[in-house]
Amino acid sequence: MKTPRPTRSTEKEKNAAPCLWTQAGVVRRKQCRIDYDCARCGFDKRLTRMAETNRRLKREGKTPGGKKGAIVFWTDKLNARPPWRRPCVHHMKGRIDFRACPREYECRSCEFDQFFTDRHAVHAAIRPTPMAETEGFKIPVGFYFHPGHTWAKIEENGAVRVGIDDFALRVMGPLDAVIAPLAGKTVTQGAGDIRVVRGEKTARLKSPVSGVVTEVNHRLRDRGALANREPFSGGWALRIHSGALRREVKNLMMGQEAQNALQEDIDAMRRLIGETGDPLAAADGGNLGHDIFGSMPGLGWERLTGRFF
């Protein structure tokens, strides 16, 4: 008699969790191995099509047949339960303790979902990123840069995380607020959609891509200096869903091209300081510091922001 060979659990199997359709009781024993990223799940798409077909047949007074005829939307299955037995989606994904859903799974109208998504996104954004440097100014690897000194990090499913680069933040110095358009608003590449505030001074920076705002880092509304401290992680400004990336990315820079453009602006800043400010700071090799406007207000806020942003 042969001894059964031991099975080796793969990393994917270790990280698997019950699919939402399984938790709702629509299907049996289906595991999710992509961290509930349903938008790129083929299984979710197939069941959604089946559920849509069955719903349409029922509206027409017909009875869906076979095993596929029993497929309903997982949200409909859960909504058939008493309200106190409808788990929040974030609980189903293993991210919070049990919490009942009060909105019949209409997450877009749920304040808790907006709060949790913003909070989860902030922590998810804080990851070590390899950095290049040009005269002390940081340029993270894999980020795209707009000539107006905003950045774009392409994520999954057309999502783009957006922020302000190290050069702009050091030119303006510590900010009091970074104000981005609210979720649902549309932004346009090259438009001054991001507003920054320092005392009584304000400026507008250009969005690096076009699209619909899906998330905003609300912490920057009253803690703008977070962008200065963590420009490429916790200080991100907003997330955008963009359908024009293939076209618009051609207007952005990365890698050596971004470093060359940054060097040109550093040189331009030194010339500007040499004309109106401290000649020592303008000298080759001089450190421009982390608060150029604060150190040399004679350069003029409007002049600086108009020239570089």
ZADO-1210 file (C-alpha; in nm, 4 decimals, padded with zeros to 6 digits):
<atoms>
<atom x="00.0000" y="00.0000" z="00.0000" code="MET" pos="1"/>
<atom x="00.1415" y="00.3350" z="-00.1050" code="LYS" pos="2"/>
<atom x="00.1813" y="00.6066" z="00.1523" code="THR" pos="3"/>
<atom x="00.0108" y="00.9266" z="00.0354" code="PRO" pos="4"/>
<atom x="00.2605" y="01.1912" z="-00.0617" code="ARG" pos="5"/>
<atom x="00.2540" y="01.4944" z="00.1662" code="PRO" pos="6"/>
<atom x="00.1192" y="01.8039" z="-00.0027" code="THR" pos="7"/>
<atom x="00.3186" y="02.1224" z="00.0043" code="ARG" pos="8"/>
<atom x="00.1194" y="02.4366" z="00.0651" code="SER" pos="9"/>
<atom x="00.2248" y="02.7143" z="-00.1682" code="THR" pos="10"/>
<atom x="00.2593" y="03.0753" z="-00.0626" code="GLU" pos="11"/>
<atom x="-00.0668" y="03.1490" z="-00.2450" code="LYS" pos="12"/>
<atom x="-00.2479" y="02.8775" z="-00.0512" code="GLU" pos="13"/>
<atom x="-00.1167" y="03.0110" z="00.2783" code="LYS" pos="14"/>
<atom x="-00.2494" y="03.3544" z="00.1882" code="ASN" pos="15"/>
<atom x="-00.5867" y="03.2294" z="00.0611" code="ALA" pos="16"/>
<atom x="-00.9091" y="03.3440" z="00.2257" code="ALA" pos="17"/>
<atom x="-01.2761" y="03.2623" z="00.1623" code="PRO" pos="18"/>
<atom x="-01.4168" y="03.4317" z="-00.1470" code="CYS" pos="19"/>
<atom x="-01.6988" y="03.6822" z="-00.0870" code="LEU" pos="20"/>
<atom x="-01.9347" y="03.4637" z="-00.2939" code="TRP" pos="21"/>
<atom x="-01.8538" y="03.1708" z="-00.0633" code="THR" pos="22"/>
<atom x="-01.8985" y="03.3730" z="00.2548" code="GLN" pos="23"/>
<atom x="-02.2399" y="03.4844" z="00.1297" code="ALA" pos="24"/>
<atom x="-02.3393" y="03.1225" z="00.0620" code="GLY" pos="25"/>
<atom x="-02.3738" y="03.1508" z="-00.3166" code="VAL" pos="26"/>
<atom x="-02.0989" y="02.8975" z="-00.3957" code="VAL" pos="27"/>
<atom x="-01.9058" y="02.6412" z="-00.1920" code="ARG" pos="28"/>
<atom x="-01.5361" y="02.6297" z="-00.1031" code="ARG" pos="29"/>
<atom x="-01.3943" y="02.9016" z="-00.3256" code="LYS" pos="30"/>
<atom x="-01.0760" y="03.0672" z="-00.2008" code="GLN" pos="31"/>
<atom x="-00.9482" y="03.4158" z="-00.2841" code="CYS" pos="32"/>
<atom x="-00.5740" y="03.4390" z="-00.3491" code="ARG" pos="33"/>
<atom x="-00.5518" y="03.7972" z="-00.4756" code="ILE" pos="34"/>
<atom x="-00.6375" y="03.9877" z="-00.1551" code="ASP" pos="35"/>
<atom x="-00.9978" y="04.0554" z="-00.2602" code="TYR" pos="36"/>
<atom x="-00.9020" y="04.2500" z="-00.5714" code="ASP" pos="37"/>
<atom x="-01.2348" y="04.1541" z="-00.7322" code="CYS" pos="38"/>
<atom x="-01.1850" y="04.3907" z="-01.0266" code="ALA" pos="39"/>
<atom x="-00.9200" y="04.1579" z="-01.1718" code="ARG" pos="40"/>
<atom x="-01.0831" y="03.8278" z="-01.0715" code="CYS" pos="41"/>
<atom x="-01.2136" y="03.6153" z="-01.3590" code="GLY" pos="42"/>
<atom x="-01.4280" y="03.4060" z="-01.1243" code="PHE" pos="43"/>
<atom x="-01.6019" y="03.7193" z="-00.9941" code="ASP" pos="44"/>
<atom x="-01.6693" y="03.8369" z="-01.3509" code="LYS" pos="45"/>
<atom x="-01.8213" y="03.5015" z="-01.4510" code="ARG" pos="46"/>
<atom x="-02.0536" y="03.4860" z="-01.1506" code="LEU" pos="47"/>
<atom x="-02.1524" y="03.8499" z="-01.1960" code="THR" pos="48"/>
<atom x="-02.2576" y="03.7754" z="-01.5556" code="ARG" pos="49"/>
<atom x="-02.4585" y="03.4715" z="-01.4397" code="MET" pos="50"/>
<atom x="-02.6295" y="03.6727" z="-01.1655" code="ALA" pos="51"/>
<atom x="-02.7136" y="03.9523" z="-01.4105" code="GLU" pos="52"/>
<atom x="-02.8630" y="03.7005" z="-01.6559" code="THR" pos="53"/>
<atom x="-03.0720" y="03.5340" z="-01.3841" code="ASN" pos="54"/>
<atom x="-03.1977" y="03.8697" z="-01.2578" code="ARG" pos="55"/>
<atom x="-03.3031" y="03.9674" z="-01.6102" code="ARG" pos="56"/>
<atom x="-03.4824" y="03.6349" z="-01.6667" code="LEU" pos="57"/>
<atom x="-03.6749" y="03.6763" z="-01.3419" code="LYS" pos="58"/>
<atom x="-03.7804" y="04.0282" z="-01.4432" code="ARG" pos="59"/>
<atom x="-03.9155" y="03.8768" z="-01.7652" code="GLU" pos="60"/>
<atom x="-04.1158" y="03.6237" z="-01.5655" code="GLY" pos="61"/>
<atom x="-03.8899" y="03.3319" z="-01.6562" code="LYS" pos="62"/>
<atom x="-03.7284" y="03.0795" z="-01.4230" code="THR" pos="63"/>
<atom x="-03.3523" y="03.0283" z="-01.4683" code="PRO" pos="64"/>
<atom x="-03.2682" y="02.6593" z="-01.4982" code="GLY" pos="65"/>
<atom x="-02.9821" y="02.4321" z="-01.3971" code="GLY" pos="66"/>
<atom x="-02.7107" y="02.4953" z="-01.1413" code="LYS" pos="67"/>
<atom x="-02.6302" y="02.8325" z="-01.2963" code="LYS" pos="68"/>
<atom x="-02.9895" y="02.9350" z="-01.2345" code="GLY" pos="69"/>
<atom x="-02.9233" y="02.9371" z="-00.8603" code="ALA" pos="70"/>
<atom x="-02.6548" y="03.2054" z="-00.8882" code="ILE" pos="71"/>
<atom x="-02.7547" y="03.5403" z="-00.7375" code="VAL" pos="72"/>
<atom x="-02.5438" y="03.8418" z="-00.6491" code="PHE" pos="73"/>
<atom x="-02.3606" y="03.7821" z="-00.3226" code="TRP" pos="74"/>
<atom x="-02.4936" y="04.1146" z="-00.1957" code="THR" pos="75"/>
<atom x="-02.8533" y="04.0020" z="-00.2654" code="ASP" pos="76"/>
<atom x="-02.7877" y="03.6794" z="-00.0761" code="LYS" pos="77"/>
<atom x="-02.6614" y="03.8708" z="00.2269" code="LEU" pos="78"/>
<atom x="-02.9404" y="04.1285" z="00.2100" code="ASN" pos="79"/>
<atom x="-03.1891" y="03.8427" z="00.2538" code="ALA" pos="80"/>
<atom x="-03.0537" y="03.8032" z="00.6086" code="ARG" pos="81"/>
<atom x="-03.1736" y="04.0069" z="00.9060" code="PRO" pos="82"/>
<atom x="-02.9839" y="04.3402" z="00.9199" code="PRO" pos="83"/>
<atom x="-02.7759" y="04.2406" z="01.2233" code="TRP" pos="84"/>
<atom x="-02.6424" y="03.9363" z="01.0358" code="ARG" pos="85"/>
<atom x="-02.5121" y="04.1261" z="00.7347" code="ARG" pos="86"/>
<atom x="-02.1348" y="04.1581" z="00.7799" code="PRO" pos="87"/>
<atom x="-01.9511" y="04.4667" z="00.6611" code="CYS" pos="88"/>
<atom x="-01.7382" y="04.3975" z="00.3535" code="VAL" pos="89"/>
<atom x="-01.4253" y="04.5012" z="00.5441" code="HIS" pos="90"/>
<atom x="-01.5025" y="04.2335" z="00.8048" code="HIS" pos="91"/>
<atom x="-01.5480" y="03.9773" z="00.5275" code="MET" pos="92"/>
<atom x="-01.2051" y="04.0738" z="00.3967" code="LYS" pos="93"/>
<atom x="-01.0531" y="04.0159" z="00.7413" code="GLY" pos="94"/>
<atom x="-00.9597" y="04.3780" z="00.8046" code="ARG" pos="95"/>
<atom x="-01.1864" y="04.4621" z="01.1000" code="ILE" pos="96"/>
<atom x="-01.3839" y="04.2855" z="01.3715" code="ASP" pos="97"/>
<atom x="-01.7481" y="04.2100" z="01.3036" code="PHE" pos="98"/>
<atom x="-01.9541" y="04.5108" z="01.2073" code="ARG" pos="99"/>
<atom x="-02.3027" y="04.4949" z="01.0559" code="ALA" pos="100"/>
<atom x="-02.3592" y="04.6646" z="00.7216" code="CYS" pos="101"/>
<atom x="-02.6204" y="04.9408" z="00.7603" code="PRO" pos="102"/>
<atom x="-02.6357" y="05.0352" z="00.3897" code="ARG" pos="103"/>
<atom x="-02.7411" y="04.7121" z="00.2135" code="GLU" pos="104"/>
<atom x="-02.3900" y="04.6971" z="00.0617" code="TYR" pos="105"/>
<atom x="-02.4175" y="05.0382" z="-00.1061" code="GLU" pos="106"/>
<atom x="-02.0615" y="05.1193" z="-00.0036" code="CYS" pos="107"/>
<atom x="-02.0447" y="05.4462" z="-00.1965" code="ARG" pos="108"/>
<atom x="-02.2974" y="05.6009" z="00.0413" code="SER" pos="109"/>
<atom x="-02.1278" y="05.4652" z="00.3546" code="CYS" pos="110"/>
<atom x="-01.9253" y="05.7113" z="00.5643" code="GLU" pos="111"/>
<atom x="-01.7452" y="05.4275" z="00.7423" code="PHE" pos="112"/>
<atom x="-01.6351" y="05.2804" z="00.4090" code="ASP" pos="113"/>
<atom x="-01.4938" y="05.6190" z="00.3018" code="GLN" pos="114"/>
<atom x="-01.3153" y="05.6596" z="00.6351" code="PHE" pos="115"/>
<atom x="-01.1745" y="05.3070" z="00.6326" code="PHE" pos="116"/>
<atom x="-01.0684" y="05.3219" z="00.2681" code="THR" pos="117"/>
<atom x="-00.8805" y="05.6478" z="00.3251" code="ASP" pos="118"/>
<atom x="-00.7145" y="05.5122" z="00.6394" code="ARG" pos="119"/>
<atom x="-00.6246" y="05.1784" z="00.4796" code="HIS" pos="120"/>
<atom x="-00.4889" y="05.3519" z="00.1702" code="ALA" pos="121"/>
<atom x="-00.2665" y="05.5800" z="00.3778" code="VAL" pos="122"/>
<atom x="-00.1046" y="05.2862" z="00.5545" code="HIS" pos="123"/>
<atom x="-00.0800" y="05.0852" z="00.2332" code="ALA" pos="124"/>
<atom x="00.1066" y="05.3727" z="00.0713" code="ALA" pos="125"/>
<atom x="00.3843" y="05.3797" z="00.3289" code="ILE" pos="126"/>
<atom x="00.6312" y="05.1349" z="00.1791" code="ARG" pos="127"/>
<atom x="01.0070" y="05.1662" z="00.1310" code="PRO" pos="128"/>
<atom x="01.0836" y="05.2917" z="-00.2202" code="THR" pos="129"/>
<atom x="01.4257" y="05.2868" z="-00.3876" code="PRO" pos="130"/>
<atom x="01.5488" y="05.6440" z="-00.4311" code="MET" pos="131"/>
<atom x="01.7776" y="05.8224" z="-00.6718" code="ALA" pos="132"/>
<atom x="01.9108" y="06.1684" z="-00.5872" code="GLU" pos="133"/>
<atom x="02.0070" y="06.4795" z="-00.7788" code="THR" pos="134"/>
<atom x="02.1993" y="06.7258" z="-00.5601" code="GLU" pos="135"/>
<atom x="02.0157" y="06.5970" z="-00.2568" code="GLY" pos="136"/>
<atom x="01.6679" y="06.6103" z="-00.4124" code="PHE" pos="137"/>
<atom x="01.5004" y="06.2701" z="-00.4040" code="LYS" pos="138"/>
<atom x="01.3552" y="06.0958" z="-00.7094" code="ILE" pos="139"/>
<atom x="01.1892" y="05.7612" z="-00.6339" code="PRO" pos="140"/>
<atom x="01.2377" y="05.4793" z="-00.8815" code="VAL" pos="141"/>
<atom x="00.9254" y="05.3828" z="-01.0757" code="GLY" pos="142"/>
<atom x="00.7464" y="05.7176" z="-01.0341" code="PHE" pos="143"/>
<atom x="00.6425" y="05.9439" z="-01.3224" code="TYR" pos="144"/>
<atom x="00.6964" y="06.3194" z="-01.2943" code="PHE" pos="145"/>
<atom x="00.5119" y="06.6151" z="-01.4433" code="HIS" pos="146"/>
<atom x="00.7235" y="06.9200" z="-01.5408" code="PRO" pos="147"/>
<atom x="00.5199" y="07.1155" z="-01.2845" code="GLY" pos="148"/>
<atom x="00.6723" y="06.9048" z="-01.0031" code="HIS" pos="149"/>
<atom x="00.3906" y="06.6666" z="-00.9215" code="THR" pos="150"/>
<atom x="00.4299" y="06.2900" z="-00.9420" code="TRP" pos="151"/>
<atom x="00.2220" y="05.9914" z="-01.0454" code="ALA" pos="152"/>
<atom x="00.2644" y="05.6313" z="-00.9305" code="LYS" pos="153"/>
<atom x="00.0693" y="05.3860" z="-01.1432" code="ILE" pos="154"/>
<atom x="-00.0986" y="05.1163" z="-00.9346" code="GLU" pos="155"/>
<atom x="-00.3516" y="04.8477" z="-01.0297" code="GLU" pos="156"/>
<atom x="-00.6633" y="04.8693" z="-01.2472" code="ASN" pos="157"/>
<atom x="-00.6033" y="05.2191" z="-01.3799" code="GLY" pos="158"/>
<atom x="-00.5450" y="05.3671" z="-01.0321" code="ALA" pos="159"/>
<atom x="-00.2823" y="05.6411" z="-01.0016" code="VAL" pos="160"/>
<atom x="-00.1496" y="05.7788" z="-00.6746" code="ARG" pos="161"/>
<atom x="-00.0537" y="06.1476" z="-00.7012" code="VAL" pos="162"/>
<atom x="00.1586" y="06.3802" z="-00.4910" code="GLY" pos="163"/>
<atom x="00.4008" y="06.6730" z="-00.4892" code="ILE" pos="164"/>
<atom x="00.7708" y="06.6160" z="-00.5514" code="ASP" pos="165"/>
<atom x="01.0637" y="06.6900" z="-00.3222" code="ASP" pos="166"/>
<atom x="01.1805" y="06.9936" z="-00.5211" code="PHE" pos="167"/>
<atom x="00.8448" y="07.1737" z="-00.5029" code="ALA" pos="168"/>
<atom x="00.8076" y="07.1039" z="-00.1329" code="LEU" pos="169"/>
<atom x="01.1540" y="07.2343" z="-00.0543" code="ARG" pos="170"/>
<atom x="01.0961" y="07.5451" z="-00.2652" code="VAL" pos="171"/>
<atom x="00.7704" y="07.6258" z="-00.0802" code="MET" pos="172"/>
<atom x="00.8831" y="07.5013" z="00.2613" code="GLY" pos="173"/>
<atom x="00.6569" y="07.3492" z="00.5278" code="PRO" pos="174"/>
<atom x="00.2943" y="07.3658" z="00.4163" code="LEU" pos="175"/>
<atom x="-00.0101" y="07.4253" z="00.6327" code="ASP" pos="176"/>
<atom x="-00.2488" y="07.2461" z="00.3981" code="ALA" pos="177"/>
<atom x="-00.2651" y="07.0513" z="00.0736" code="VAL" pos="178"/>
<atom x="-00.6187" y="07.0598" z="-00.0645" code="ILE" pos="179"/>
<atom x="-00.7171" y="06.8171" z="-00.3390" code="ALA" pos="180"/>
<atom x="-01.0544" y="06.7838" z="-00.5160" code="PRO" pos="181"/>
<atom x="-01.3001" y="06.5566" z="-00.3370" code="LEU" pos="182"/>
<atom x="-01.3751" y="06.2000" z="-00.4448" code="ALA" pos="183"/>
<atom x="-01.5936" y="06.1917" z="-00.7540" code="GLY" pos="184"/>
<atom x="-01.4529" y="06.5133" z="-00.8999" code="LYS" pos="185"/>
<atom x="-01.2725" y="06.5162" z="-01.2344" code="THR" pos="186"/>
<atom x="-00.9149" y="06.6415" z="-01.2748" code="VAL" pos="187"/>
<atom x="-00.7266" y="06.7207" z="-01.5935" code="THR" pos="188"/>
<atom x="-00.3615" y="06.6691" z="-01.6782" code="GLN" pos="189"/>
<atom x="-00.1809" y="07.0024" z="-01.6556" code="GLY" pos="190"/>
<atom x="-00.4646" y="07.1815" z="-01.4731" code="ALA" pos="191"/>
<atom x="-00.4013" y="07.3462" z="-01.1361" code="GLY" pos="192"/>
<atom x="-00.6183" y="07.1034" z="-00.9420" code="ASP" pos="193"/>
<atom x="-00.4020" y="07.0729" z="-00.6276" code="ILE" pos="194"/>
<atom x="-00.4042" y="07.3760" z="-00.3971" code="ARG" pos="195"/>
<atom x="-00.1368" y="07.4314" z="-00.1327" code="VAL" pos="196"/>
<atom x="-00.1369" y="07.6796" z="00.1541" code="VAL" pos="197"/>
<atom x="00.1448" y="07.8303" z="00.3598" code="ARG" pos="198"/>
<atom x="00.0248" y="08.1025" z="00.5928" code="GLY" pos="199"/>
<atom x="-00.1460" y="08.3589" z="00.3718" code="GLU" pos="200"/>
<atom x="00.0284" y="08.2283" z="00.0611" code="LYS" pos="201"/>
<atom x="-00.1397" y="07.9871" z="-00.1775" code="THR" pos="202"/>
<atom x="-00.0422" y="07.8166" z="-00.5005" code="ALA" pos="203"/>
<atom x="-00.1870" y="07.5658" z="-00.7412" code="ARG" pos="204"/>
<atom x="00.0037" y="07.2666" z="-00.8710" code="LEU" pos="205"/>
<atom x="-00.0812" y="07.0732" z="-01.1842" code="LYS" pos="206"/>
<atom x="-00.2381" y="06.7287" z="-01.1862" code="SER" pos="207"/>
<atom x="00.0001" y="06.4876" z="-01.3639" code="PRO" pos="208"/>
<atom x="-00.2873" y="06.2844" z="-01.5142" code="VAL" pos="209"/>
<atom x="-00.6559" y="06.3185" z="-01.5983" code="SER" pos="210"/>
<atom x="-00.9351" y="06.1148" z="-01.4442" code="GLY" pos="211"/>
<atom x="-01.1837" y="06.0847" z="-01.1609" code="VAL" pos="212"/>
<atom x="-01.0693" y="06.1300" z="-00.8011" code="VAL" pos="213"/>
<atom x="-01.1328" y="05.8104" z="-00.6029" code="THR" pos="214"/>
<atom x="-00.9537" y="05.8885" z="-00.2749" code="GLU" pos="215"/>
<atom x="-00.8126" y="06.1926" z="-00.0971" code="VAL" pos="216"/>
<atom x="-00.5521" y="06.2039" z="00.1787" code="ASN" pos="217"/>
<atom x="-00.7606" y="06.4153" z="00.4176" code="HIS" pos="218"/>
<atom x="-00.4771" y="06.4340" z="00.6710" code="ARG" pos="219"/>
<atom x="-00.3086" y="06.6932" z="00.4494" code="LEU" pos="220"/>
<atom x="-00.5961" y="06.9408" z="00.4922" code="ARG" pos="221"/>
<atom x="-00.4721" y="07.0374" z="00.8381" code="ASP" pos="222"/>
<atom x="-00.1291" y="06.8719" z="00.8407" code="ARG" pos="223"/>
<atom x="00.0214" y="06.9859" z="00.5138" code="GLY" pos="224"/>
<atom x="00.3765" y="06.9477" z="00.6467" code="ALA" pos="225"/>
<atom x="00.3266" y="06.5700" z="00.6279" code="LEU" pos="226"/>
<atom x="00.3816" y="06.6093" z="00.2543" code="ALA" pos="227"/>
<atom x="00.7177" y="06.7729" z="00.3269" code="ASN" pos="228"/>
<atom x="00.8230" y="06.4949" z="00.5642" code="ARG" pos="229"/>
<atom x="00.6995" y="06.2020" z="00.3516" code="GLU" pos="230"/>
<atom x="00.6601" y="06.3337" z="-00.0041" code="PRO" pos="231"/>
<atom x="00.6493" y="05.9934" z="-00.1736" code="PHE" pos="232"/>
<atom x="00.4717" y="05.7831" z="00.0910" code="SER" pos="233"/>
<atom x="00.2414" y="05.9095" z="00.3658" code="GLY" pos="234"/>
<atom x="00.2278" y="06.2573" z="00.2102" code="GLY" pos="235"/>
<atom x="00.0470" y="06.1512" z="-00.1096" code="TRP" pos="236"/>
<atom x="-00.2357" y="06.3881" z="-00.2042" code="ALA" pos="237"/>
<atom x="-00.4985" y="06.1908" z="-00.3945" code="LEU" pos="238"/>
<atom x="-00.5755" y="05.8825" z="-00.6001" code="ARG" pos="239"/>
<atom x="-00.7210" y="05.9039" z="-00.9485" code="ILE" pos="240"/>
<atom x="-00.8839" y="05.6483" z="-01.1755" code="HIS" pos="241"/>
<atom x="-00.7511" y="05.7342" z="-01.5192" code="SER" pos="242"/>
<atom x="-00.8671" y="05.6023" z="-01.8534" code="GLY" pos="243"/>
<atom x="-00.6103" y="05.8024" z="-02.0473" code="ALA" pos="244"/>
<atom x="-00.2823" y="05.6709" z="-01.9051" code="LEU" pos="245"/>
<atom x="-00.1530" y="05.5237" z="-02.2305" code="ARG" pos="246"/>
<atom x="-00.1772" y="05.8641" z="-02.3973" code="ARG" pos="247"/>
<atom x="-00.0932" y="06.0935" z="-02.1072" code="GLU" pos="248"/>
<atom x="00.2087" y="05.9060" z="-01.9750" code="VAL" pos="249"/>
<atom x="00.3921" y="06.0300" z="-02.2852" code="LYS" pos="250"/>
<atom x="00.3797" y="06.3790" z="-02.1313" code="ASN" pos="251"/>
<atom x="00.5488" y="06.2634" z="-01.8103" code="LEU" pos="252"/>
<atom x="00.9100" y="06.1825" z="-01.7241" code="MET" pos="253"/>
<atom x="01.0825" y="05.9138" z="-01.5245" code="MET" pos="254"/>
<atom x="01.4311" y="05.7838" z="-01.4564" code="GLY" pos="255"/>
<atom x="01.7186" y="05.9718" z="-01.6180" code="GLN" pos="256"/>
<atom x="01.4867" y="06.2054" z="-01.8069" code="GLU" pos="257"/>
<atom x="01.3294" y="06.3164" z="-01.4789" code="ALA" pos="258"/>
<atom x="01.6732" y="06.3628" z="-01.3216" code="GLN" pos="259"/>
<atom x="01.7889" y="06.5755" z="-01.6155" code="ASN" pos="260"/>
<atom x="01.4800" y="06.7978" z="-01.5941" code="ALA" pos="261"/>
<atom x="01.5262" y="06.8326" z="-01.2193" code="LEU" pos="262"/>
<atom x="01.8907" y="06.9341" z="-01.2683" code="GLN" pos="263"/>
<atom x="01.7786" y="07.2066" z="-01.5091" code="GLU" pos="264"/>
<atom x="01.5404" y="07.3472" z="-01.2485" code="ASP" pos="265"/>
<atom x="01.8049" y="07.3278" z="-00.9758" code="ILE" pos="266"/>
<atom x="02.0408" y="07.5249" z="-01.2003" code="ASP" pos="267"/>
<atom x="01.7635" y="07.7745" z="-01.2742" code="ALA" pos="268"/>
<atom x="01.7004" y="07.8144" z="-00.9016" code="MET" pos="269"/>
<atom x="02.0688" y="07.8825" z="-00.8381" code="ARG" pos="270"/>
<atom x="02.0682" y="08.1523" z="-01.1064" code="ARG" pos="271"/>
<atom x="01.7561" y="08.3078" z="-00.9552" code="LEU" pos="272"/>
<atom x="01.9143" y="08.3098" z="-00.6090" code="ILE" pos="273"/>
<atom x="02.2320" y="08.4575" z="-00.7523" code="GLY" pos="274"/>
<atom x="02.0309" y="08.7454" z="-00.9003" code="GLU" pos="275"/>
<atom x="01.8113" y="08.8276" z="-00.6017" code="THR" pos="276"/>
<atom x="01.9214" y="08.6275" z="-00.2980" code="GLY" pos="277"/>
<atom x="02.2193" y="08.4803" z="-00.1174" code="ASP" pos="278"/>
<atom x="02.5143" y="08.4284" z="-00.3549" code="PRO" pos="279"/>
<atom x="02.6622" y="08.1658" z="-00.1247" code="LEU" pos="280"/>
<atom x="02.3510" y="07.9498" z="-00.1555" code="ALA" pos="281"/>
<atom x="02.3725" y="07.9867" z="-00.5322" code="ALA" pos="282"/>
<atom x="02.7312" y="07.8638" z="-00.5514" code="ALA" pos="283"/>
<atom x="02.7921" y="07.5199" z="-00.7013" code="ASP" pos="284"/>
<atom x="02.7674" y="07.2527" z="-00.4382" code="GLY" pos="285"/>
<atom x="02.5735" y="07.4722" z="-00.1947" code="GLY" pos="286"/>
<atom x="02.2841" y="07.2997" z="-00.0215" code="ASN" pos="287"/>
<atom x="01.9588" y="07.4692" z="-00.1193" code="LEU" pos="288"/>
<atom x="01.7987" y="07.3552" z="00.2052" code="GLY" pos="289"/>
<atom x="01.4459" y="07.2426" z="00.2859" code="HIS" pos="290"/>
<atom x="01.2747" y="07.5823" z="00.2990" code="ASP" pos="291"/>
<atom x="01.4013" y="07.7978" z="00.0151" code="ILE" pos="292"/>
<atom x="01.1201" y="08.0550" z="00.0323" code="PHE" pos="293"/>
<atom x="01.1390" y="08.0747" z="00.4122" code="GLY" pos="294"/>
<atom x="01.5142" y="08.1276" z="00.4011" code="SER" pos="295"/>
<atom x="01.5024" y="08.3796" z="00.1154" code="MET" pos="296"/>
<atom x="01.1584" y="08.5456" z="00.1090" code="PRO" pos="297"/>
<atom x="01.3014" y="08.8116" z="-00.1193" code="GLY" pos="298"/>
<atom x="01.2770" y="08.5590" z="-00.4012" code="LEU" pos="299"/>
<atom x="00.9018" y="08.6118" z="-00.3903" code="GLY" pos="300"/>
<atom x="00.6355" y="08.3440" z="-00.3513" code="TRP" pos="301"/>
<atom x="00.4553" y="08.4358" z="-00.6723" code="GLU" pos="302"/>
<atom x="00.7823" y="08.4483" z="-00.8620" code="ARG" pos="303"/>
<atom x="00.8902" y="08.1045" z="-00.7389" code="LEU" pos="304"/>
<atom x="00.5570" y="07.9298" z="-00.7862" code="THR" pos="305"/>
<atom x="00.4986" y="08.0964" z="-01.1228" code="GLY" pos="306"/>
<atom x="00.8437" y="08.0017" z="-01.2513" code="ARG" pos="307"/>
<atom x="00.8607" y="07.6389" z="-01.1393" code="PHE" pos="308"/>
<atom x="00.5023" y="07.5135" z="-01.1012" code="PHE" pos="309"/>
</atoms>
